[in-house]
Amino acid sequence: MASDDMYCCQVNLAEQCDLCDESTVFRCEECRLKLCQACTNEHRSLEPNHDLTPHVITESESRCTSAPCKFHQDRKSYLFCQDCEVPVCQLCIDTGRHGNHNLKNIDDLFEEKRKIVHADTKEMENILENELKQMQKRLRILVSTSSSKYEDLEKIVLQHGQKWHDAVEKVVKTFIADIENMKQGEKGTLQQLTQEIENLISCIQDYVKSNKAALDALEAEKILRYKMQADDLRGKIPEIVVPTPSFTEFEVPESKLVHENFGVLKSKVMSIDDERRSSQVLTEYHSTVKLMESLKQLSTIETGLSAVYGLTCLENSELWVHGTDNSIVRIDRKNRKLERVKTVSFDGNVGISLNPEKELVYTDYEDCSVNIMKKSHTHAVIRLQGWKPRAVCFTMDGDMMVSMSSEDEKRARVMKYRNTQAIQEYYRDPKGRPLFPSGDTTLYIAENKNSDICVAVTSAHVVVVLSESGTVRFKYSDKSGKKEFRPMGLATDSQCHILMADYFNSRVQVVDKNGKLLRNIEGHGIHLPLSVNVCSYDTIYIGDSTGKIKQIKHLK
């Protein structure tokens, strides 16, 4: 006998008649009853118009659920009260126990809920658990490598401190102590996040185990009362955004207070609560983002340039742009010139980007330098020997990536820098094979949100997508256009889409993170596009050969 709080699921291979203990021979389609021969004869005399068909036991019907009434244990239930969440027998109906409650056929509801449990379990098992394990893996790496960036920061502070000699001993110690506190604080936060992720993994494993057991045993009550857990568990997953600290050096003053002029230590304090709040905002946005059926052009910006070879967006509706002359210009949406930076190089031989502090960083090909602009003053942070820089971008971890050509323009590579130290070269894959075609030295680069490195090899008509370790994930080359595919600029959006400026076909191609073409952005006056950039909330800016910038929405 089942308890009041549990329904029993029984395996009944003999298919018992619903009205007696004999074996089933026929089935009434109208009443949904299984009937033995005697009950069939009686039912046919009472309901001559009902459709009685021979009952064949199929594999899917070889197990049936039997949920006893909670209040009348000796009676079978054919309905389920969704208000009271209990099985209902005919006596319950006759006595009016459930009044106008929402009643549903128990077999139909069981099948419906069984599918929900199965789907929810699969969601937790195949998606959530995988996400958590990937996050756990990343957290372990971050915990193990977290100290290195702070050690690099300590070296910068110590080197700068030497310039101040004995007069700045106290100040140096103060800054080092602050760094140590930041390092320990971040490490503690990462360890706490690791523990939370491990707890979530354990929780999901318990849910999956329990659900599978219920599904295997056909525990009707548990399945009928099941509430979905996957969405709630997904909401508990924080987004990991690890801040990149930095130190800004000031010129050594001759007669000013030491502490005021030594420098500024910058880093966003890592907070679990802050990360969870930002994760909720991003999740709300990202989870609802889809491709729009029709593109929406928001505006056209007249830059006054003869062509827009490079552009990058600021958060205050301003843009840095580079054209054919030797300058980079900061403009607003009304094309008012707000600031100008002189370069040595002309005609697109300048790459521009923003660092995590939203400061302008640019490459100067002829000058063999990578430069940064601070408080309206520029200075070189990297000077190359034997190589000339092309494009520049920043990773989600705050590292800088620079594509470059050899001086004889026969080789090309991508370098990753942390501060000003080279930490990784992308030139050959792990098996020693060249990553990029020989003789092609113009590379445009962008990091995707899944940490893939996207490299447009212009004259080879291909975009090479690498994993963070440098393994080729795929190569994309399109032949659907009327003219050859010549990628000139790259960008990525919040959905890991890769956007490629297809120069000769006057369009921007959008592919997913695995190289599947999703759409072409064309028309809207776009003519021979040279650059593309994605700003907040996935607004696309496309610079073309007419000197105009098209502002377009393609996600909703």
C-alpha positions as CSV (number, residue, x, y, z in Angstrom):
1,M,0.0,0.0,0.0
2,A,1.4,3.4,-1.0
3,S,1.6,6.2,1.7
4,D,-0.6,9.3,1.5
5,D,2.3,11.4,0.2
6,M,3.5,9.1,-2.6
7,Y,2.0,7.6,-5.8
8,C,3.2,4.3,-6.9
9,C,4.3,3.5,-10.4
10,Q,3.7,-0.2,-11.2
11,V,5.0,-2.2,-14.1
12,N,2.0,-4.2,-15.5
13,L,3.1,-6.4,-18.4
14,A,-0.3,-8.3,-18.4
15,E,-2.3,-5.1,-19.1
16,Q,-5.1,-5.6,-16.6
17,C,-8.7,-4.6,-17.4
18,D,-9.6,-1.2,-16.0
19,L,-12.9,-2.5,-14.6
20,C,-11.9,-5.9,-13.3
21,D,-8.9,-8.1,-12.7
22,E,-9.0,-9.9,-16.1
23,S,-6.5,-9.3,-18.9
24,T,-7.2,-6.5,-21.5
25,V,-8.6,-7.6,-24.9
26,F,-10.2,-4.4,-26.3
27,R,-9.8,-0.6,-25.8
28,C,-12.5,2.0,-25.9
29,E,-11.1,5.1,-27.6
30,E,-13.8,7.4,-26.3
31,C,-13.6,6.4,-22.7
32,R,-9.8,5.5,-22.8
33,L,-10.6,2.3,-21.0
34,K,-8.8,-1.1,-21.3
35,L,-11.4,-3.9,-21.2
36,C,-11.5,-7.6,-20.9
37,Q,-13.8,-9.7,-23.0
38,A,-16.7,-9.7,-20.5
39,C,-16.4,-6.0,-19.8
40,T,-16.2,-5.4,-23.5
41,N,-19.5,-7.1,-24.1
42,E,-21.2,-5.2,-21.3
43,H,-19.7,-1.8,-22.5
44,R,-20.8,-2.5,-26.1
45,S,-24.4,-3.0,-24.9
46,L,-24.3,0.2,-22.9
47,E,-22.4,2.3,-25.4
48,P,-23.1,0.8,-28.9
49,N,-21.6,3.9,-30.7
50,H,-18.2,3.8,-29.0
51,D,-15.2,2.7,-31.0
52,L,-13.8,-0.5,-29.5
53,T,-10.5,-1.7,-31.0
54,P,-8.4,-4.7,-30.2
55,H,-5.7,-3.8,-27.7
56,V,-2.1,-4.4,-28.8
57,I,0.6,-4.0,-26.2
58,T,3.4,-1.9,-27.7
59,E,6.8,-1.4,-26.2
60,S,5.9,2.2,-25.2
61,E,2.7,0.9,-23.5
62,S,4.3,-2.1,-21.8
63,R,4.6,0.0,-18.7
64,C,1.7,2.0,-17.3
65,T,1.3,4.3,-14.4
66,S,-1.2,3.6,-11.6
67,A,-1.6,6.5,-9.2
68,P,-4.0,5.7,-6.3
69,C,-6.3,8.4,-5.0
70,K,-4.8,10.2,-2.0
71,F,-8.1,10.1,-0.1
72,H,-9.4,6.7,-1.3
73,Q,-6.5,4.3,-1.5
74,D,-8.5,1.4,-2.9
75,R,-9.6,3.4,-6.0
76,K,-7.8,4.1,-9.2
77,S,-7.4,7.7,-10.2
78,Y,-7.9,8.8,-13.8
79,L,-7.6,12.6,-13.3
80,F,-5.1,14.9,-11.6
81,C,-6.1,18.0,-9.7
82,Q,-3.6,20.7,-10.7
83,D,-4.8,23.0,-8.0
84,C,-4.3,20.5,-5.2
85,E,-1.6,18.6,-7.0
86,V,-3.1,15.2,-6.1
87,P,-4.7,12.3,-8.2
88,V,-8.5,12.3,-8.3
89,C,-10.8,9.3,-8.3
90,Q,-14.5,9.1,-9.4
91,L,-15.6,9.2,-5.7
92,C,-13.8,12.5,-5.2
93,I,-15.7,14.0,-8.2
94,D,-19.0,12.6,-7.0
95,T,-18.5,14.1,-3.5
96,G,-17.5,17.5,-5.0
97,R,-14.2,17.5,-3.2
98,H,-12.4,19.3,-6.0
99,G,-15.3,21.6,-7.1
100,N,-14.2,23.8,-10.0
101,H,-10.6,22.9,-9.8
102,N,-8.4,22.4,-12.9
103,L,-8.6,18.7,-13.6
104,K,-6.5,16.9,-16.2
105,N,-6.3,13.4,-17.5
106,I,-3.6,11.7,-15.5
107,D,-2.1,9.8,-18.4
108,D,-1.8,12.9,-20.5
109,L,-0.3,15.0,-17.6
110,F,2.1,12.2,-16.7
111,E,3.4,12.0,-20.3
112,E,3.6,15.8,-20.5
113,K,5.5,16.1,-17.1
114,R,7.7,13.1,-18.0
115,K,8.9,15.0,-21.1
116,I,9.5,18.1,-19.0
117,V,11.6,16.2,-16.5
118,H,13.5,14.5,-19.2
119,A,14.2,17.9,-21.0
120,D,15.1,19.7,-17.8
121,T,17.4,16.9,-16.8
122,K,19.1,17.0,-20.2
123,E,19.4,20.7,-19.9
124,M,21.1,20.5,-16.5
125,E,23.3,17.6,-17.6
126,N,24.3,18.7,-21.1
127,I,24.4,22.5,-20.7
128,L,24.6,23.7,-17.1
129,E,27.0,21.1,-15.9
130,N,29.3,21.7,-18.9
131,E,29.2,25.5,-18.3
132,L,30.1,25.1,-14.7
133,K,32.9,22.7,-15.4
134,Q,34.4,25.1,-17.9
135,M,34.0,27.9,-15.4
136,Q,35.6,25.7,-12.7
137,K,38.5,25.0,-15.0
138,R,39.0,28.7,-15.8
139,L,38.8,29.6,-12.1
140,R,41.6,27.1,-11.3
141,I,43.7,28.7,-14.0
142,L,43.0,32.2,-12.8
143,V,43.7,31.2,-9.2
144,S,47.1,29.7,-10.2
145,T,48.0,32.6,-12.5
146,S,46.5,35.5,-10.6
147,S,49.7,36.4,-8.8
148,S,51.8,36.8,-12.0
149,K,50.1,40.0,-13.2
150,Y,50.4,41.5,-9.8
151,E,54.1,40.5,-9.6
152,D,54.5,42.3,-13.0
153,L,52.8,45.3,-11.5
154,E,55.1,45.3,-8.5
155,K,58.1,45.4,-10.8
156,I,56.8,48.4,-12.6
157,V,56.2,50.2,-9.4
158,L,59.6,49.3,-8.0
159,Q,61.4,50.4,-11.2
160,H,59.7,53.7,-11.1
161,G,60.4,54.0,-7.4
162,Q,64.1,53.7,-8.0
163,K,64.0,57.1,-9.8
164,W,62.9,58.7,-6.6
165,H,65.6,57.2,-4.4
166,D,65.4,57.6,-0.7
167,A,62.7,60.3,-0.7
168,V,60.1,57.9,-1.9
169,E,60.8,54.8,0.2
170,K,57.6,55.3,2.2
171,V,55.5,55.8,-0.9
172,V,56.8,52.7,-2.6
173,K,56.0,50.6,0.4
174,T,52.5,52.1,0.5
175,F,51.8,51.2,-3.1
176,I,53.2,47.7,-2.7
177,A,51.0,47.1,0.3
178,D,48.0,48.2,-1.7
179,I,48.9,45.8,-4.5
180,E,49.3,43.0,-2.0
181,N,45.8,43.7,-0.6
182,M,44.4,43.8,-4.1
183,K,46.1,40.5,-5.0
184,Q,45.0,38.8,-1.9
185,G,41.5,40.2,-2.2
186,E,41.1,39.0,-5.8
187,K,42.6,35.6,-5.0
188,G,40.2,35.2,-2.1
189,T,37.3,36.2,-4.3
190,L,38.3,33.7,-7.0
191,Q,38.7,30.9,-4.4
192,Q,35.2,31.8,-3.1
193,L,33.8,31.7,-6.6
194,T,35.5,28.3,-7.1
195,Q,33.8,26.9,-4.0
196,E,30.4,28.2,-5.2
197,I,30.9,26.6,-8.6
198,E,31.9,23.3,-7.0
199,N,28.8,23.5,-4.8
200,L,26.6,24.2,-7.8
201,I,28.1,21.3,-9.7
202,S,27.4,19.0,-6.7
203,C,23.9,20.3,-6.5
204,I,23.2,19.7,-10.2
205,Q,24.7,16.2,-10.0
206,D,22.3,15.5,-7.1
207,Y,19.4,16.8,-9.1
208,V,20.4,14.8,-12.2
209,K,20.8,11.6,-10.1
210,S,17.4,12.1,-8.4
211,N,15.6,12.9,-11.7
212,K,17.1,9.9,-13.5
213,A,16.1,7.7,-10.6
214,A,12.6,9.0,-10.8
215,L,12.4,8.6,-14.5
216,D,13.8,5.1,-14.4
217,A,11.4,4.0,-11.6
218,L,8.5,6.0,-13.1
219,E,7.8,7.7,-9.7
220,A,4.5,9.3,-10.6
221,E,4.1,11.6,-7.6
222,K,7.6,13.0,-7.9
223,I,7.3,13.5,-11.7
224,L,3.8,15.0,-11.5
225,R,4.9,17.5,-8.8
226,Y,8.2,18.2,-10.5
227,K,9.2,21.9,-10.8
228,M,11.8,22.9,-13.3
229,Q,15.2,23.6,-11.7
230,A,17.5,24.4,-14.7
231,D,16.6,28.1,-15.2
232,D,16.9,28.7,-11.4
233,L,20.3,27.1,-11.4
234,R,21.4,29.0,-14.4
235,G,20.5,32.3,-12.7
236,K,22.9,31.4,-9.9
237,I,25.9,31.1,-12.2
238,P,28.0,34.3,-11.9
239,E,29.9,35.8,-14.9
240,I,33.6,35.8,-14.3
241,V,35.1,39.2,-15.2
242,V,38.6,39.5,-13.9
243,P,39.8,43.1,-13.6
244,T,43.2,44.0,-15.0
245,P,45.1,46.4,-12.7
246,S,47.5,49.0,-14.0
247,F,49.9,51.6,-12.8
248,T,50.2,55.1,-14.4
249,E,53.5,56.7,-14.0
250,F,53.9,60.5,-13.6
251,E,57.0,62.5,-14.5
252,V,59.3,62.9,-11.5
253,P,58.7,66.4,-10.1
254,E,61.4,68.6,-8.8
255,S,59.5,70.4,-6.1
256,K,56.1,68.8,-5.6
257,L,54.8,66.4,-3.0
258,V,56.1,62.9,-3.7
259,H,52.9,61.0,-3.1
260,E,50.7,63.3,-5.2
261,N,52.9,62.9,-8.3
262,F,54.2,59.4,-8.0
263,G,51.5,57.7,-10.0
264,V,48.0,56.2,-9.9
265,L,47.2,52.6,-9.2
266,K,44.1,51.5,-11.1
267,S,42.1,48.3,-10.8
268,K,38.4,47.5,-10.4
269,V,38.0,45.7,-7.1
270,M,36.7,42.2,-7.8
271,S,33.5,41.6,-5.9
272,I,31.3,38.5,-6.0
273,D,28.1,40.5,-5.5
274,D,29.1,43.0,-8.2
275,E,30.0,40.2,-10.6
276,R,26.6,38.5,-9.9
277,R,24.7,41.8,-10.4
278,S,26.5,42.5,-13.7
279,S,26.0,38.8,-14.7
280,Q,22.2,39.3,-14.2
281,V,22.2,42.4,-16.4
282,L,24.2,40.7,-19.1
283,T,22.2,37.5,-18.8
284,E,18.9,39.4,-19.2
285,Y,20.3,41.1,-22.3
286,H,22.2,38.2,-23.8
287,S,19.4,35.6,-23.2
288,T,16.9,37.7,-25.2
289,V,19.2,38.7,-28.1
290,K,18.3,37.3,-31.5
291,L,19.0,38.3,-35.1
292,M,16.6,40.8,-36.4
293,E,14.6,39.8,-39.5
294,S,15.4,43.2,-41.1
295,L,18.4,45.4,-40.4
296,K,17.7,48.8,-38.9
297,Q,19.9,51.7,-39.9
298,L,20.2,54.2,-37.1
299,S,22.2,56.9,-38.6
300,T,24.9,57.9,-41.1
301,I,28.0,59.8,-39.8
302,E,29.8,62.1,-42.2
303,T,33.4,62.1,-41.1
304,G,34.8,64.4,-43.7
305,L,37.5,61.8,-44.4
306,S,38.0,60.4,-47.9
307,A,37.9,56.9,-46.5
308,V,37.5,55.3,-43.0
309,Y,40.3,52.8,-42.6
310,G,39.9,52.4,-38.9
311,L,37.4,53.3,-36.2
312,T,36.6,52.5,-32.5
313,C,33.8,53.7,-30.3
314,L,33.9,55.4,-27.0
315,E,31.0,55.1,-24.5
316,N,30.1,58.7,-24.7
317,S,28.9,58.5,-28.3
318,E,32.2,59.6,-29.7
319,L,34.5,57.9,-32.1
320,W,38.2,57.7,-32.9
321,V,38.7,57.4,-36.7
322,H,41.6,57.1,-39.1
323,G,41.6,57.9,-42.8
324,T,44.1,58.4,-45.6
325,D,46.2,61.2,-43.9
326,N,48.7,60.9,-41.1
327,S,46.3,61.5,-38.2
328,I,43.7,59.9,-35.9
329,V,40.7,62.1,-35.1
330,R,38.2,62.0,-32.2
331,I,34.8,63.1,-33.5
332,D,31.2,63.2,-32.2
333,R,28.1,62.0,-34.0
334,K,27.8,65.5,-35.6
335,N,31.3,65.2,-37.0
336,R,32.7,67.9,-34.7
337,K,36.5,67.4,-34.5
338,L,37.3,67.1,-30.8
339,E,40.9,66.0,-30.8
340,R,43.6,65.0,-33.3
341,V,46.7,62.7,-32.9
342,K,49.5,62.9,-35.5
343,T,51.0,59.7,-36.9
344,V,54.0,59.0,-39.1
345,S,52.0,56.5,-41.3
346,F,49.3,57.3,-44.0
347,D,46.6,55.4,-45.9
348,G,45.4,52.8,-43.4
349,N,48.8,51.9,-42.0
350,V,47.6,52.7,-38.5
351,G,45.6,50.3,-36.3
352,I,43.5,51.8,-33.5
353,S,41.8,50.3,-30.4
354,L,40.8,51.2,-26.8
355,N,42.5,49.6,-23.8
356,P,40.4,48.5,-20.7
357,E,40.7,52.1,-19.4
358,K,39.2,53.4,-22.6
359,E,42.4,55.1,-23.6
360,L,43.4,55.3,-27.3
361,V,46.1,52.7,-28.3
362,Y,47.4,52.8,-31.9
363,T,50.0,51.2,-34.1
364,D,52.2,53.3,-36.4
365,Y,53.5,51.1,-39.2
366,E,56.3,53.3,-40.5
367,D,57.4,54.3,-37.0
368,C,57.5,50.6,-35.9
369,S,55.7,51.6,-32.7
370,V,52.7,50.9,-30.5
371,N,51.5,54.0,-28.8
372,I,49.1,55.1,-26.0
373,M,47.4,58.4,-25.4
374,K,47.1,59.6,-21.8
375,K,45.7,63.0,-20.9
376,S,46.1,64.3,-24.5
377,H,49.8,63.2,-24.6
378,T,51.0,60.2,-26.6
379,H,54.1,58.0,-26.0
380,A,55.4,54.8,-27.4
381,V,54.9,51.7,-25.1
382,I,56.5,49.2,-27.6
383,R,59.1,49.8,-30.3
384,L,59.7,46.8,-32.6
385,Q,63.0,45.7,-34.1
386,G,62.8,43.9,-37.5
387,W,58.9,44.0,-37.5
388,K,56.3,46.6,-38.3
389,P,52.9,46.7,-36.4
390,R,49.6,46.4,-38.3
391,A,46.5,46.0,-36.2
392,V,45.9,46.1,-32.4
393,C,43.1,44.8,-30.1
394,F,42.6,43.9,-26.4
395,T,41.5,40.6,-24.9
396,M,38.8,40.2,-22.2
397,D,41.7,39.7,-19.7
398,G,43.2,43.0,-20.6
399,D,46.2,41.7,-22.7
400,M,47.1,43.5,-25.9
401,M,47.4,41.7,-29.2
402,V,49.3,43.2,-32.2
403,S,49.6,41.8,-35.7
404,M,52.8,42.7,-37.5
405,S,54.8,42.3,-40.7
406,S,58.5,41.6,-41.0
407,E,60.5,44.4,-42.5
408,D,60.9,42.6,-45.8
409,E,57.1,42.0,-45.7
410,K,57.4,38.3,-46.3
411,R,56.2,37.1,-42.9
412,A,53.4,37.9,-40.6
413,R,52.6,37.1,-37.0
414,V,50.4,38.0,-34.1
415,M,51.9,38.8,-30.6
416,K,50.2,38.9,-27.3
417,Y,51.5,41.4,-24.7
418,R,50.8,41.7,-21.0
419,N,51.7,45.3,-20.1
420,T,54.7,45.7,-22.4
421,Q,56.0,42.1,-22.1
422,A,55.5,39.6,-25.0
423,I,53.8,36.5,-23.5
424,Q,52.7,34.6,-26.6
425,E,53.4,34.4,-30.4
426,Y,50.9,33.2,-33.0
427,Y,53.0,32.3,-36.0
428,R,53.0,28.5,-36.1
429,D,50.5,26.0,-34.8
430,P,51.4,23.4,-32.1
431,K,52.6,21.1,-34.8
432,G,55.0,23.7,-36.3
433,R,52.9,24.5,-39.4
434,P,52.5,28.2,-40.4
435,L,49.3,29.7,-39.3
436,F,49.1,32.3,-42.1
437,P,49.9,32.0,-45.8
438,S,53.4,33.1,-46.7
439,G,53.9,36.4,-48.4
440,D,50.7,37.9,-46.9
441,T,51.5,40.4,-44.2
442,T,48.3,42.4,-43.7
443,L,46.4,40.9,-40.8
444,Y,43.3,42.3,-39.1
445,I,42.6,40.9,-35.6
446,A,39.8,40.6,-33.1
447,E,39.3,38.4,-30.0
448,N,35.9,36.7,-29.8
449,K,33.9,36.4,-26.5
450,N,34.8,32.7,-26.4
451,S,38.5,33.6,-26.4
452,D,39.0,32.6,-30.0
453,I,41.5,34.8,-32.0
454,C,40.1,35.9,-35.3
455,V,42.6,36.9,-38.0
456,A,41.6,38.3,-41.4
457,V,44.4,37.5,-44.0
458,T,43.4,40.1,-46.6
459,S,45.1,39.2,-49.8
460,A,44.7,35.4,-49.1
461,H,40.9,36.0,-49.0
462,V,40.5,34.1,-45.8
463,V,39.7,34.6,-42.1
464,V,41.6,32.2,-39.8
465,V,40.1,31.5,-36.4
466,L,42.4,30.2,-33.7
467,S,41.9,28.9,-30.2
468,E,43.6,30.7,-27.4
469,S,46.4,28.1,-27.5
470,G,47.0,28.8,-31.2
471,T,45.3,25.8,-32.8
472,V,43.4,26.5,-36.0
473,R,39.7,26.0,-35.2
474,F,38.5,26.8,-38.8
475,K,39.1,28.9,-41.8
476,Y,36.4,31.0,-43.5
477,S,36.4,32.0,-47.1
478,D,33.3,32.9,-49.1
479,K,32.7,32.6,-52.8
480,S,29.1,33.6,-52.9
481,G,29.7,37.2,-53.9
482,K,30.0,38.6,-57.3
483,K,33.6,39.5,-56.6
484,E,36.4,37.9,-54.6
485,F,36.2,37.8,-50.8
486,R,38.7,40.4,-49.4
487,P,38.2,40.8,-45.6
488,M,39.5,44.3,-44.5
489,G,38.2,44.6,-41.0
490,L,37.0,42.4,-38.1
491,A,34.8,42.7,-35.1
492,T,32.8,40.4,-32.7
493,D,29.5,41.0,-30.8
494,S,28.1,39.7,-27.5
495,Q,26.8,36.5,-29.2
496,C,30.3,35.4,-30.4
497,H,29.3,36.4,-34.0
498,I,32.2,37.4,-36.2
499,L,31.7,40.4,-38.4
500,M,34.0,40.7,-41.5
501,A,34.1,43.7,-43.8
502,D,33.9,42.1,-47.3
503,Y,35.5,44.9,-49.3
504,F,34.9,44.2,-53.0
505,N,31.3,43.0,-52.4
506,S,30.3,46.1,-50.4
507,R,29.0,44.2,-47.4
508,V,29.7,42.9,-44.0
509,Q,29.4,39.1,-43.5
510,V,28.2,37.8,-40.1
511,V,29.1,34.2,-39.1
512,D,28.7,32.3,-35.9
513,K,31.5,31.2,-33.7
514,N,31.9,28.0,-35.7
515,G,32.0,29.7,-39.1
516,K,28.4,29.3,-40.2
517,L,27.2,32.2,-42.3
518,L,24.2,33.9,-40.6
519,R,23.6,36.9,-42.8
520,N,25.1,39.6,-45.0
521,I,24.8,43.3,-44.1
522,E,24.6,45.1,-47.4
523,G,22.8,48.0,-49.0
524,H,22.1,51.0,-46.7
525,G,24.6,53.0,-48.8
526,I,27.6,50.8,-47.7
527,H,30.3,51.1,-50.4
528,L,33.6,49.2,-50.2
529,P,33.7,48.8,-46.4
530,L,37.2,49.1,-44.8
531,S,36.4,48.9,-41.1
532,V,33.8,47.5,-38.7
533,N,33.4,48.0,-34.9
534,V,30.7,46.8,-32.4
535,C,29.8,49.1,-29.5
536,S,27.7,48.6,-26.4
537,Y,24.4,46.6,-26.9
538,D,25.7,45.4,-30.3
539,T,25.4,48.5,-32.4
540,I,27.5,48.1,-35.5
541,Y,29.6,50.9,-37.0
542,I,30.8,50.3,-40.6
543,G,33.3,52.7,-42.1
544,D,33.6,52.6,-45.9
545,S,35.6,54.1,-48.8
546,T,33.3,57.2,-49.1
547,G,34.3,58.4,-45.6
548,K,30.9,57.7,-44.2
549,I,30.1,55.5,-41.1
550,K,26.9,53.6,-41.1
551,Q,25.3,52.9,-37.6
552,I,23.3,49.7,-37.9
553,K,21.4,47.3,-35.5
554,H,21.1,43.6,-36.5
555,L,20.2,42.1,-33.1
556,K,17.0,42.5,-31.1
